[in-house]
Amino acid sequence: MNLPNKLSLLRIILIPVTMFFMLPISIYGFEPEGWNNFIRSYGMIIAGFVFIIASVTDFLDGQIARRCNMITDLGKFLDSLADKMLVIAVLIGFVSTSRISPWLLAIIVLREFMVTGIRLIASKQGVVMAAKMIGKIKTTTQMIAIIYLMFEPALMKIAGYDYLTSLTTSNPVSIVGDILFYISVIMTIISGMDYLLKNLAYFKEDSGSVPAEQK
């Protein structure tokens, strides 16, 4: 396995690490008070730094693969899979803390199901789809929004706002977070529609080879 693929695997490994610091532990009534108090105070900041490391691996694996001619079908698959798993897992965490709407998460998840379905159809024709520019832009906007949301509690504390109160009443810090996340949702929809329209040929029984598009 080459270095870019190892970086993609590292991104997947960092997902449970991010979630571990992001959310308090609550398993069938088992809630370690000391640890959960630590997580509520500092966990999101630690999770934010772990997420940044994971995001950097997304940039590095692609750069290394292109510059060192290490692009493989496995690498295309792992890169896309790692991105989707990382983003969706963290967004589920934000839904559980009531920071984002489950409806918006549903849009993102359904888009990924649609894209995955098209990928499966394409794979039967011997085509492994790699990420293109609009897909990368979508992923970048998602990661920027997530990083901001992870550091939002710290920013609110600095600005003198209460984070729990902000979940029901808006303030300048939370409004910026909302705008960044809405932008990422809009890019998710745009990239999904672009992906669908440019790959409609895969749904035709007599379709030939068509260009692979965004992830």
C-alpha positions in Angstrom: 0.0 0.0 0.0 1.5 3.4 -1.0 1.7 6.5 1.1 -1.4 8.3 -0.2 -3.5 5.3 0.6 -2.0 5.1 4.1 -3.0 8.7 4.6 -6.6 7.9 3.6 -6.6 5.0 6.0 -5.3 7.4 8.7 -8.2 9.7 8.0 -10.6 6.8 8.6 -8.8 5.9 11.9 -9.0 9.4 13.1 -12.8 9.4 12.9 -13.5 7.5 16.1 -10.7 9.6 17.8 -12.6 12.8 16.8 -15.9 11.4 18.0 -14.3 10.2 21.3 -13.4 13.8 22.2 -16.4 15.4 20.6 -19.2 13.7 22.6 -19.7 12.8 26.3 -19.9 9.1 27.0 -23.4 7.7 27.6 -23.8 4.0 27.2 -26.9 2.4 28.8 -26.8 4.7 31.8 -23.0 4.6 32.1 -21.8 8.2 32.2 -18.4 8.8 33.8 -18.9 12.2 35.3 -15.3 13.4 35.5 -14.6 12.5 31.9 -17.8 13.9 30.6 -17.2 17.2 32.4 -13.8 17.3 30.8 -15.3 16.7 27.4 -17.9 19.4 27.9 -15.2 21.9 28.7 -12.4 21.0 26.4 -13.4 18.0 24.3 -14.7 20.0 21.2 -11.4 21.9 21.0 -9.3 18.7 21.0 -11.7 17.1 18.5 -11.3 20.2 16.3 -7.5 19.8 16.2 -7.9 16.1 15.4 -10.3 17.0 12.7 -7.8 19.5 11.2 -5.1 16.8 11.1 -7.6 14.5 9.3 -8.5 17.3 6.9 -4.8 17.9 6.1 -4.4 14.2 5.2 -7.1 14.8 2.6 -5.0 17.5 1.0 -1.7 15.6 1.3 -2.8 12.2 -0.1 -4.1 13.8 -3.3 -1.0 16.0 -3.8 1.4 13.1 -3.2 -0.5 10.8 -5.4 -0.4 13.2 -8.3 3.1 14.4 -7.9 4.6 11.0 -7.4 2.4 9.2 -9.9 0.8 7.0 -7.2 -2.8 7.3 -8.4 -4.5 3.9 -8.1 -8.1 2.6 -8.2 -7.8 1.7 -4.5 -6.6 5.3 -3.8 -9.6 6.8 -5.6 -12.0 4.6 -3.6 -10.3 5.2 -0.2 -10.0 9.0 -0.7 -13.7 9.3 -1.4 -14.8 6.9 1.3 -12.6 8.5 4.0 -14.0 12.0 3.2 -17.6 10.9 3.3 -17.1 8.9 6.6 -15.3 11.7 8.3 -17.8 14.4 7.4 -21.0 12.4 8.0 -19.7 11.0 11.4 -18.9 14.5 12.7 -22.2 16.0 11.4 -24.1 13.2 13.2 -22.3 14.3 16.4 -23.5 17.9 15.8 -27.0 16.7 15.3 -26.8 14.8 18.6 -25.8 18.1 20.3 -28.7 19.9 18.5 -26.2 22.3 16.8 -27.4 21.4 13.2 -30.7 20.3 11.8 -31.2 16.6 11.0 -32.9 17.8 7.9 -29.7 19.3 6.6 -27.8 16.2 7.5 -30.3 14.1 5.6 -29.6 16.2 2.5 -25.9 15.5 2.7 -26.4 11.8 3.5 -28.9 11.3 0.7 -26.6 13.0 -1.8 -23.8 10.6 -0.8 -26.1 7.6 -1.2 -27.0 8.8 -4.7 -23.3 9.3 -5.7 -22.4 5.9 -4.3 -25.1 4.3 -6.3 -23.8 5.9 -9.5 -20.3 4.8 -8.6 -21.5 1.2 -8.2 -23.2 1.3 -11.7 -20.0 2.8 -13.2 -17.8 0.2 -11.5 -19.7 -2.5 -13.3 -18.5 -0.9 -16.6 -14.9 -0.9 -15.3 -14.9 2.8 -14.4 -13.6 4.0 -11.0 -14.6 7.6 -10.5 -12.0 10.0 -9.0 -12.8 13.3 -7.4 -13.0 16.4 -9.6 -12.9 20.1 -8.8 -16.6 20.7 -7.8 -16.5 17.7 -5.5 -13.3 18.9 -3.8 -14.9 22.4 -3.4 -17.9 20.7 -1.7 -15.7 18.8 0.6 -13.6 21.9 1.4 -16.7 24.0 2.3 -17.9 21.1 4.5 -14.6 20.9 6.4 -14.3 24.6 6.8 -17.8 24.7 8.3 -17.1 21.8 10.6 -13.8 23.2 11.9 -15.6 26.5 12.7 -18.4 24.7 14.5 -15.9 22.7 16.5 -14.2 25.9 17.7 -17.5 27.8 18.0 -17.9 27.1 21.8 -14.5 28.5 22.5 -15.2 31.5 20.3 -18.5 32.1 22.2 -16.7 31.9 25.5 -14.2 34.5 24.3 -17.0 36.7 23.0 -18.9 36.3 26.3 -21.8 34.2 24.9 -23.3 31.1 26.4 -23.1 28.1 24.0 -26.2 26.3 25.3 -28.2 29.5 25.0 -27.0 30.0 21.5 -28.7 26.8 20.4 -32.0 28.6 20.8 -31.1 32.2 20.3 -28.7 33.6 17.6 -25.6 35.7 18.2 -22.9 36.9 15.8 -20.7 33.9 16.4 -23.4 31.3 15.8 -24.7 33.2 12.8 -21.3 32.9 11.1 -21.4 29.2 11.8 -24.9 28.9 10.3 -23.8 30.8 7.1 -20.7 28.5 6.7 -22.8 25.4 7.1 -25.5 26.6 4.8 -22.9 27.3 2.1 -21.6 23.7 2.5 -25.1 22.4 2.1 -25.7 24.4 -1.0 -22.4 23.2 -2.5 -23.5 19.6 -1.6 -26.7 20.1 -3.6 -25.0 21.7 -6.5 -22.2 19.1 -6.8 -24.8 16.3 -6.4 -26.9 17.6 -9.2 -23.9 18.2 -11.4 -22.7 14.7 -10.7 -26.1 13.2 -11.6 -26.6 15.2 -14.8 -23.1 14.5 -16.1 -23.4 10.7 -15.4 -26.9 10.0 -16.6 -25.4 7.8 -19.4 -24.6 5.2 -16.8 -28.3 4.6 -16.3 -28.8 3.7 -20.0 -28.4 0.1 -20.9 -26.6 1.0 -24.2 -24.3 3.6 -22.6 -20.7 3.7 -23.6 -17.8 5.0 -21.6 -18.5 8.4 -20.1 -16.1 10.7 -18.2 -15.9 10.2 -14.5 -17.0 13.2 -12.5 -16.9 14.6 -9.0 -17.1 12.6 -5.9 
